[in-house]
Amino acid sequence: MAWQQMRTRVIIGILLIIVGALFLLRNFHIFYLPHYLITWEYFFILFGFLLFALSRNKTAGIIFIAIGLFNIVPQLSPLIFVLIGLYIIFRRRDPRCYYKRHEFAERFHNTNFTETKSKDFIDDVAVFGGSSKVYDSDNFKGGSVVSIFGGSEINLLNCKLAPGKNTIDITAIFGGSTIIVPSNWKIEIDLVPIFGGFGDKRRKDPNAVVDENSVLIIKGLVFFGGGEIKN
């Protein structure tokens, strides 16, 4: 874990140094940097590759790369439907997760719907929106939370951690998430924040007995976003 964190920080640091040095040399007319490279599309592509390389969840990186490419080459824009279709077809789901039938109708009739799931893994994506989800598991093992210009609330109060190390991979881009956990969980935060942050805001319970054999590790990347852990 320590090596992965150090590698991620080194890569991000090197990229920032290179970008800053190029702009500095350009300002002093030592190095010519074409104006068309200083656009948000190229920054989206660069950041997309960064997300794709450093995050376990590749979806956010692909989205940023696609947005940048489609705006540079408009003729490629129909490919977005192809990519969405491929993602829907080949996206892996945990076979142990299930959805209650009445929740499907409830979702479309109640805008403040809170979804309850019974499974051991999180797979949450919030893009330009938000949701509130309650999980119920006796063997919670982690998962993935993606927040892009949106946010979500993940309630794990009804869950019990599986033995050993369990990881939640978080990608927050101009968004954030709140994770609610029991006060006796052991939490380790191993995030890479870039103009953002993620903190453990739980109220300490002096009577809580922490299980040292189970730990929840929060990993991932926060870019102009944030989040918190509450109880």
N, C-alpha and C positions, 0 to 999 in steps of 0.2 A: 504493500500500500504506500509506504514511504517513497519507494522508487518511482511508482506511478505518479505520485503527486509532484515529485521533484522534476520528472521528465516533462510533465504538463506545464509547470511553471517556467522551465527553461525554454520550451518551444514558444510559449506566448511571449516571454521576455525578448527572445531573439527576433521574433516577428515585429514587435513594437519598436525595437532598436533599429531594425532595417527600415521600417516605414518612416520613423522620425528622422533618420540620417538622410534618406533620400529627399524628404521635403526640406531639410536644412540645407543640403547642397544645392537644391533647386533655388532656394531663396537667395543664396549668394552667387547664383549664376555659375556654379562650378559644374553642376550636372543638369542636363536637360531632361525634364520630366514632362511628357506630352500632357496637354490639358485634358484630353479625353480620358486619361487614366484617373483623373481626380474627380470621379463621379460616384454617386451612391451605388450604382450598379456594380462597379468593380469592388467596392468595399463589401457589398453583399456577397459577392462570389468568394472573396478572400475569407470573410468570416464564415461562410458556409463550409469551405474546405477545412477551416480551423475546427469547426464543430464536428465535422465528419471524422476528422483524425483523432480528436481528443475525447469525444463523447461516445458512450456505449450505445446510446440511441442515435441512429444515423438519420432519422426522419427530419429533424430540424435543420441539419446541415444540407440535406438534399433540397429542402424547401428554399433556403436562402440562395443556394447555387442556381436553382431553377428560376427564381424571381429575377436575379441579376442577368442571366442568360437571355430570358425571354424579353427583357427590356432593351438589351443590346441588339439582339437579332429578333425582331418581331415575327419573322416568318416561322420561328420555332415555337410560337405560343401554343399551337394546337397540341404540342407534345405534353402539355400539362395534363390533358385529359388521359393520355396514354399512361403517364406516370401514376396518376391517381388510380386508374384502373388496375395497373400492375400491383400497386401498393395494397389495394383492397383484396385482390386475389391471393397474393402470396404472403400477406402479413400473417405471422404466426400468432396463434392464440393459445393460451393455456387451456388444455382440454378439461381441466378440473373446474374452470369457471362456468357459471351458469347465470342466466337471467330469468327472473320470475316473469311469467307471461303477463300478469296484470301490470307490471312496471312499464311495459311497452306502451300501453294505452295511457298510463298515468303520465308518462313523459310528455306526450303531445297535448295533454289537457291541463297541465299544471306547469307554468313557467318557473315556479319556485321549487320544482321537484328535487327532492334529495334521494339519490340513488343508493340502495343498499346492496352490497355485493358480498358473496361468500366465496372467498378464494384466498390462496396463499400469496398471490403476486398482484402488484399494482400495475396497471397499464393505462395511464391517464394522459390525454392530450387536450390542452385548452388553447385554441387559437382564436383571437378576437372574441373572447367570451369567457364564461366561467361556469363552474358547477360545484356542487357539494356532494360528496360521496362518503358513505359509511361502510367500512369493511368489517367483516366478521370472520375470523380465522383462529384456529387453535395452533396453527403452525406457520405463522407469517414469515415469509422469506425475503421480502423486499419488492423491487420492481423498478418501474420507470415513470417519471412525471415530467411532462413537457409543457411549458407555459410560454406562449409567444403572443405578445400583446393581449394577454388575458391572464386568468388566474383560476385557482381551484382550491377547495378545502377538502383535505383528506382526513377522515376521522378513523383512527385506529384504536379507539378506547376499548372496543370489544375484541381486540386481537391479543394473541400471545405470541411472543417471539419464538422462532425455531431455535434450537440449540446451535451455537457457533456464531459465525459472522454472517449477517444479513445486510444486503446493500440496496439502497434506493438511489438510482441515478437520476439527478435533477438537471434539466436544461431550462433556464429561465432567461428569456430575451424580451426586454421591455415588458416584463410580466413577473408573476410570482405565485407562490403557493404557500398555504398554511397546512402544516401537518400536526394533528392533535394525537398525542400518544399518552399512555399511562405514565404516572410520575415515577414509577420504579424501573423504567427502561434505561439501560445504559446506552448513551448516544455518543457517537463520534462523528464530527463534521470534517469532511475532507474535500471541500469545494474550492474551485478556482474562481474568485470574484474579480470581475472587470467592471469598474464603475457600478458596483452593486454589492450586496451583502446577504448573508443568511445566518441567522442566529438562533440560539437555544434560549427561548424566553419562558421556559417553564418555571412555575413557582415551586420552590424547593419544599418538599414534605419531609420533615425530620423523622417521621415514623415509617417512611417508605424503605422497604428492603430491596436493594438492587441485586438482580441476578447477574453475577459476573460471568456466567457461562453463556449468556446470550447478549449479543451486541447488535445495534442497528447503526450502520455506517451510511452517512449521507455524503454522496459523491456527486461530481458533475461540474457544470459551468454556469455561472451567473453573469450575464452581460446586460448592464443597465436595467437590472431587475433585482429581485430579492425574495425573501421568504422568511419564515420563522417556524419554530417548533413550539407548540403550546401543550398544556395539559388541562 
